[in-house]
Amino acid sequence: MLNAVGAGKKNLLVNETVDAKFVKSAGNIAGVKTTFAGSVNTYDVLNADKLIISVDAAKKLEEVLG
């Protein structure tokens, strides 16, 4: 999956909500950090080589950030 999106060495996966299975699964992949739409911060976004965000998370960010 990560190869399909051209992932780099540092990737940030953003999900709409906290999902224990999502976090645990992604934790097994080197170079992947996970967060949810309500806790995305500027440092993590700028530090990542690739930002991978679900459609639902993008909608939630749009609501939160205006």
Secondary structure in CASP SS format (residue, H / E / C, confidence):
PFRMAT SS
TARGET T0000
AUTHOR 0000-0000-0000
METHOD secondary structure of the structure
MODEL  1
M C 1.00
L C 1.00
N H 1.00
A H 1.00
V H 1.00
G C 1.00
A C 1.00
G C 1.00
K C 1.00
K C 1.00
N E 1.00
L E 1.00
L E 1.00
V E 1.00
N E 1.00
E C 1.00
T C 1.00
V C 1.00
D C 1.00
A H 1.00
K H 1.00
F H 1.00
V H 1.00
K H 1.00
S H 1.00
A H 1.00
G C 1.00
N C 1.00
I C 1.00
A C 1.00
G C 1.00
V E 1.00
K E 1.00
T E 1.00
T E 1.00
F E 1.00
A H 1.00
G H 1.00
S H 1.00
V C 1.00
N C 1.00
T H 1.00
Y H 1.00
D H 1.00
V H 1.00
L H 1.00
N H 1.00
A C 1.00
D C 1.00
K E 1.00
L E 1.00
I E 1.00
I E 1.00
S C 1.00
V H 1.00
D H 1.00
A H 1.00
A H 1.00
K H 1.00
K H 1.00
L H 1.00
E H 1.00
E H 1.00
V H 1.00
L H 1.00
G C 1.00
END
